[in-house]
Amino acid sequence: MESESNLNGAEAKKSSIDPLGRTYGTGRRKESAARVWLKPGNGDILVNGRKMPNYFPRSVLQALILQPFSLVNRVGRYDVFCTVSGGGLSGQAGAVRHGISRALAYYEPELRSSLKSAGMLTRDRRSVERKKYGLMKARRSFQFSKR
């Protein structure tokens, strides 16, 4: 028999839930990498063993992390446990958001198209531009003195 397929001929992704009832997603942003586990629950988010408001005190970063859930109307339905390392707080929040999006797409494959169209599953490749020789920073040159 033929395998399940979409109209495009691409195979339908099945949810990859482990024996503990959770899915895994890896997220990356700038120099940060996040390992995210997602399971049904009451909306608790633990980052490196600490609650999200304690790890990310800025409300902008908390809103960034919750974006995938609010996009697909799943706020408060999943518990998130993640470990994140490298980079600063902004990069780490972006990595956690990317990991949550991927884990959510694995848990409920029908949400993949809405997450993909919103750009949540695409890794943001922007990183710090390197410093060039003869300049102070990446683009900033030394002050010019006419006299």
Backbone bond lengths (Angstrom), bond angles and torsions (degrees), N, CA, C in turn:
res aa  C-N    CA-C-N  psi(-1)  N-CA   C-N-CA  omega(-1)  CA-C   N-CA-C  phi
1 M - - - 1.456 - - 1.518 110.16 -
2 E 1.329 114.35 154.98 1.454 118.83 178.11 1.527 109.92 -78.98
3 S 1.326 114.85 153.05 1.460 118.95 177.20 1.525 109.39 -78.14
4 E 1.346 115.43 161.39 1.458 119.52 177.93 1.516 109.37 -62.46
5 S 1.325 116.86 135.56 1.457 119.18 179.94 1.519 110.55 -146.09
6 N 1.319 115.19 156.49 1.461 121.61 176.33 1.516 108.90 -81.38
7 L 1.314 117.05 179.68 1.452 120.81 176.94 1.522 111.19 -64.43
8 N 1.323 116.98 -29.41 1.464 121.18 -179.99 1.519 112.03 -74.78
9 G 1.309 117.81 -12.09 1.459 120.00 -177.72 1.516 112.42 94.91
10 A 1.332 117.69 -5.12 1.466 120.40 179.26 1.526 108.55 -79.81
11 E 1.317 116.35 143.40 1.459 119.67 -179.23 1.523 110.74 -70.02
12 A 1.302 116.13 142.04 1.465 121.28 178.26 1.525 108.56 -74.27
13 K 1.334 115.72 132.39 1.464 119.48 -179.91 1.515 109.45 -78.65
14 K 1.307 116.44 133.53 1.452 121.73 176.10 1.519 108.43 -93.87
15 S 1.322 116.80 151.31 1.457 119.31 179.74 1.530 108.98 -69.13
16 S 1.315 115.55 137.47 1.466 120.89 -178.57 1.526 108.49 -107.97
17 I 1.328 115.75 83.50 1.459 121.87 -178.82 1.519 107.97 -102.08
18 D 1.343 117.22 129.17 1.460 121.03 -178.52 1.538 110.50 -79.35
19 P 1.337 118.07 173.99 1.474 120.32 -178.14 1.533 114.30 -59.58
20 L 1.327 117.87 -21.50 1.470 120.71 178.85 1.529 111.99 -86.69
21 G 1.335 117.77 1.99 1.454 121.78 177.46 1.509 114.31 80.15
22 R 1.317 118.17 29.52 1.466 121.00 -178.83 1.524 110.41 -132.20
23 T 1.315 115.53 160.79 1.462 121.14 175.67 1.521 108.31 -118.40
24 Y 1.334 114.76 161.08 1.459 121.36 -175.66 1.520 109.16 -121.77
25 G 1.317 115.66 141.47 1.454 121.00 175.13 1.513 110.07 -143.79
26 T 1.331 115.88 140.25 1.459 121.46 177.55 1.519 108.41 -104.15
27 G 1.326 116.30 131.80 1.458 120.57 178.53 1.512 110.50 -123.32
28 R 1.341 115.50 145.23 1.462 119.92 179.31 1.524 109.91 -137.97
29 R 1.338 115.21 146.90 1.458 121.96 177.36 1.515 107.39 -162.06
30 K 1.333 117.12 129.37 1.467 123.13 -175.86 1.525 109.66 51.85
31 E 1.317 119.08 -118.55 1.473 121.38 -179.99 1.527 111.84 -100.86
32 S 1.324 117.28 6.05 1.464 121.16 -174.69 1.524 111.73 -96.52
33 A 1.322 115.10 148.42 1.459 121.83 174.79 1.525 108.42 -134.74
34 A 1.319 116.43 133.52 1.461 121.71 -178.37 1.521 110.09 -123.67
35 R 1.326 115.91 136.49 1.462 122.51 172.94 1.515 106.37 -108.64
36 V 1.335 116.83 120.22 1.462 121.73 -170.09 1.525 109.92 -121.85
37 W 1.342 116.33 131.07 1.460 123.16 172.87 1.523 107.89 -114.68
38 L 1.326 116.26 134.28 1.455 122.70 -175.25 1.524 109.27 -126.18
39 K 1.341 116.63 132.50 1.466 120.04 176.60 1.523 108.61 -147.46
40 P 1.334 118.12 156.82 1.468 119.86 179.54 1.524 110.82 -60.75
41 G 1.309 115.42 140.24 1.469 119.84 -179.37 1.514 110.44 -174.24
42 N 1.338 114.76 -149.43 1.464 119.60 -176.12 1.527 113.19 -112.72
43 G 1.312 118.18 18.80 1.463 120.95 173.58 1.512 116.14 95.55
44 D 1.334 119.12 14.68 1.463 120.86 177.87 1.521 109.95 -74.02
45 I 1.343 116.87 134.52 1.459 121.46 177.96 1.519 107.69 -122.96
46 L 1.336 116.94 116.96 1.459 123.08 177.11 1.518 109.36 -109.52
47 V 1.322 116.51 127.18 1.459 122.13 178.20 1.524 107.21 -118.96
48 N 1.310 116.37 115.65 1.467 122.62 -177.56 1.531 111.06 52.14
49 G 1.321 117.32 40.82 1.456 122.68 177.20 1.512 115.32 80.30
50 R 1.337 117.87 1.63 1.462 121.75 179.34 1.523 109.86 -117.43
51 K 1.321 117.19 151.19 1.462 120.04 177.94 1.527 109.32 -66.36
52 M 1.322 115.55 149.59 1.468 120.77 -174.47 1.531 113.86 -54.88
53 P 1.355 121.01 -45.43 1.470 118.85 -179.84 1.532 113.32 -62.65
54 N 1.334 117.40 -26.36 1.465 119.57 177.97 1.525 111.58 -79.25
55 Y 1.333 117.34 -33.88 1.470 120.36 -178.39 1.524 110.92 -81.93
56 F 1.349 116.54 -42.90 1.463 122.06 177.56 1.516 108.44 -113.96
57 P 1.348 118.99 88.20 1.458 120.80 -174.87 1.534 113.76 -70.59
58 R 1.326 118.59 -24.58 1.470 120.78 -178.57 1.522 110.13 -75.96
59 S 1.324 116.73 131.07 1.470 121.38 -177.28 1.524 111.97 -65.46
60 V 1.341 117.64 -26.84 1.462 121.26 178.27 1.529 110.04 -63.85
61 L 1.320 116.69 -41.87 1.465 120.85 -179.78 1.525 110.52 -70.50
62 Q 1.322 117.27 -36.16 1.471 120.33 177.62 1.529 110.39 -65.47
63 A 1.328 116.67 -40.20 1.462 120.27 178.12 1.526 110.69 -66.11
64 L 1.339 116.59 -36.79 1.463 121.10 178.43 1.524 111.13 -62.23
65 I 1.325 116.41 -40.58 1.465 120.99 -178.99 1.531 110.91 -69.25
66 L 1.327 117.45 -35.38 1.464 121.15 -177.90 1.526 113.79 -83.37
67 Q 1.336 117.78 -4.59 1.461 121.90 -178.25 1.529 114.34 -53.53
68 P 1.348 119.95 -48.11 1.470 118.64 -178.33 1.527 112.82 -59.89
69 F 1.340 117.58 -37.71 1.462 120.96 -179.82 1.523 111.26 -68.31
70 S 1.339 117.15 -44.05 1.464 119.80 -178.52 1.528 110.97 -69.12
71 L 1.319 117.16 -29.43 1.465 120.86 179.57 1.524 111.85 -64.76
72 V 1.334 116.90 -38.32 1.473 120.95 -177.20 1.538 112.59 -107.53
73 N 1.338 116.92 16.51 1.480 123.12 177.89 1.526 112.22 55.71
74 R 1.326 117.32 51.09 1.457 121.96 178.68 1.541 111.35 -126.47
75 V 1.332 117.16 26.25 1.463 121.17 -178.09 1.525 109.07 -66.41
76 G 1.328 116.71 128.34 1.452 122.03 176.79 1.519 114.72 81.87
77 R 1.324 118.48 8.14 1.461 120.32 -178.64 1.523 112.94 -100.71
78 Y 1.329 117.42 -15.27 1.464 120.48 -175.67 1.524 110.75 -127.78
79 D 1.325 115.77 143.73 1.458 121.86 170.03 1.522 107.67 -93.85
80 V 1.316 115.85 140.49 1.458 121.46 -178.91 1.513 108.66 -121.81
81 F 1.329 115.70 129.89 1.460 121.39 172.14 1.517 106.47 -123.07
82 C 1.334 117.76 124.50 1.462 118.74 -178.30 1.517 111.37 -142.65
83 T 1.320 114.07 152.29 1.458 122.20 171.56 1.516 106.51 -118.43
84 V 1.307 116.15 132.33 1.461 120.81 -177.84 1.512 108.69 -132.70
85 S 1.332 116.38 142.30 1.458 120.47 -179.37 1.522 109.51 -144.56
86 G 1.313 115.23 157.39 1.457 121.84 176.45 1.517 113.02 83.23
87 G 1.320 115.86 151.99 1.454 121.37 175.19 1.509 114.10 71.09
88 G 1.323 115.62 -166.40 1.454 121.93 179.57 1.515 111.30 -103.70
89 L 1.322 115.68 -172.29 1.461 120.13 -176.20 1.521 112.83 -64.79
90 S 1.327 117.88 -39.54 1.465 120.63 -178.76 1.527 110.97 -65.34
91 G 1.316 116.86 -45.35 1.460 120.86 178.19 1.520 111.58 -65.41
92 Q 1.320 116.78 -37.84 1.459 120.33 179.33 1.526 110.95 -66.78
93 A 1.334 117.01 -39.95 1.466 120.00 177.91 1.526 110.57 -63.97
94 G 1.321 116.99 -40.30 1.461 120.48 177.13 1.519 112.04 -64.69
95 A 1.334 116.57 -37.43 1.463 120.75 178.54 1.526 111.03 -67.48
96 V 1.334 116.85 -40.07 1.469 120.60 178.60 1.529 109.69 -65.34
97 R 1.332 117.34 -41.48 1.465 120.68 178.10 1.523 111.11 -61.13
98 H 1.318 117.04 -42.99 1.465 121.49 178.86 1.526 110.49 -63.93
99 G 1.327 117.07 -42.37 1.459 120.88 179.05 1.522 112.40 -65.93
100 I 1.338 117.14 -40.27 1.466 120.98 178.14 1.522 109.98 -63.46
101 S 1.320 116.42 -42.23 1.461 120.48 -179.96 1.521 111.23 -61.16
102 R 1.328 116.20 -43.43 1.461 119.49 -179.02 1.521 111.39 -68.43
103 A 1.323 117.08 -41.82 1.461 120.50 179.16 1.532 110.48 -65.39
104 L 1.312 117.17 -37.76 1.462 121.49 178.55 1.529 110.87 -66.15
105 A 1.326 116.24 -38.69 1.468 120.18 177.83 1.525 111.08 -67.78
106 Y 1.329 117.66 -30.86 1.468 120.34 176.77 1.531 110.69 -74.77
107 Y 1.348 116.35 -36.45 1.466 119.55 -177.62 1.525 111.17 -71.51
108 E 1.327 116.11 -44.56 1.467 121.43 179.01 1.526 108.32 -125.41
109 P 1.334 117.94 90.13 1.471 121.04 -175.64 1.528 114.24 -59.06
110 E 1.329 118.55 -23.32 1.466 119.74 179.92 1.529 112.31 -70.61
111 L 1.350 118.00 -15.57 1.469 121.68 178.21 1.521 112.58 -84.80
112 R 1.328 116.78 -9.59 1.464 121.59 -174.33 1.531 112.64 -57.10
113 S 1.323 117.76 -43.02 1.471 119.93 -176.37 1.528 111.70 -65.11
114 S 1.338 117.70 -40.64 1.468 119.53 179.74 1.533 111.05 -70.17
115 L 1.332 117.27 -36.87 1.470 120.04 176.93 1.524 110.50 -68.26
116 K 1.315 116.51 -39.68 1.463 121.02 -178.70 1.520 110.74 -66.77
117 S 1.341 117.39 -43.15 1.464 120.21 -179.03 1.528 111.81 -66.13
118 A 1.337 117.03 -26.92 1.469 120.94 177.48 1.525 111.99 -83.89
119 G 1.339 117.56 -5.69 1.468 121.11 177.89 1.510 114.30 82.44
120 M 1.327 117.89 16.11 1.468 120.94 -177.96 1.527 112.57 -77.92
121 L 1.319 117.93 -25.52 1.465 120.60 -176.32 1.524 112.16 -90.83
122 T 1.320 117.34 -9.65 1.458 121.12 -178.84 1.513 109.90 -87.71
123 R 1.322 116.55 130.66 1.457 120.75 179.55 1.520 108.95 -73.75
124 D 1.319 116.84 130.62 1.461 122.24 178.25 1.521 107.69 -79.79
125 R 1.331 117.49 108.52 1.466 121.22 -173.11 1.519 113.28 -82.04
126 R 1.323 118.28 -5.04 1.464 119.33 -177.70 1.519 110.93 -63.89
127 S 1.309 116.09 133.50 1.460 120.96 176.59 1.527 108.10 -141.75
128 V 1.292 116.55 -179.26 1.463 121.33 -177.06 1.527 109.73 -68.78
129 E 1.325 115.17 131.32 1.461 120.27 178.04 1.533 109.38 -72.91
130 R 1.313 115.84 140.64 1.456 118.92 -175.53 1.525 112.03 -73.25
131 K 1.329 115.97 154.07 1.450 121.98 177.74 1.517 109.22 -76.06
132 K 1.345 116.33 138.13 1.463 120.83 177.90 1.526 110.28 -102.42
133 Y 1.325 115.11 150.34 1.465 119.05 178.44 1.520 109.09 -69.98
134 G 1.350 115.91 147.94 1.455 121.00 -177.49 1.522 113.33 83.27
135 L 1.329 116.79 -1.79 1.456 120.82 178.37 1.522 109.43 -124.32
136 M 1.347 115.68 160.78 1.456 119.53 178.69 1.528 111.21 -74.69
137 K 1.341 115.51 -43.79 1.457 121.27 179.07 1.526 107.81 -131.04
138 A 1.304 117.67 -153.53 1.460 120.20 -178.06 1.534 111.35 -63.64
139 R 1.344 116.43 -42.40 1.465 120.19 -178.97 1.523 113.40 -126.96
140 R 1.309 117.03 -17.81 1.471 121.77 -177.10 1.521 109.74 -74.70
141 S 1.344 114.70 124.91 1.463 118.11 178.43 1.524 109.38 -97.62
142 F 1.321 115.82 170.69 1.460 121.19 177.95 1.537 109.04 -70.23
143 Q 1.337 115.32 152.46 1.460 120.00 -178.48 1.515 110.56 -63.81
144 F 1.334 115.45 133.84 1.462 120.88 -179.30 1.503 109.58 -88.30
145 S 1.348 116.43 131.00 1.462 121.44 177.84 1.513 108.25 -115.06
146 K 1.336 115.56 117.97 1.457 119.37 -178.34 1.524 111.90 -72.14
147 R 1.329 117.41 -33.11 1.472 121.28 178.73 1.503 110.80 -128.63
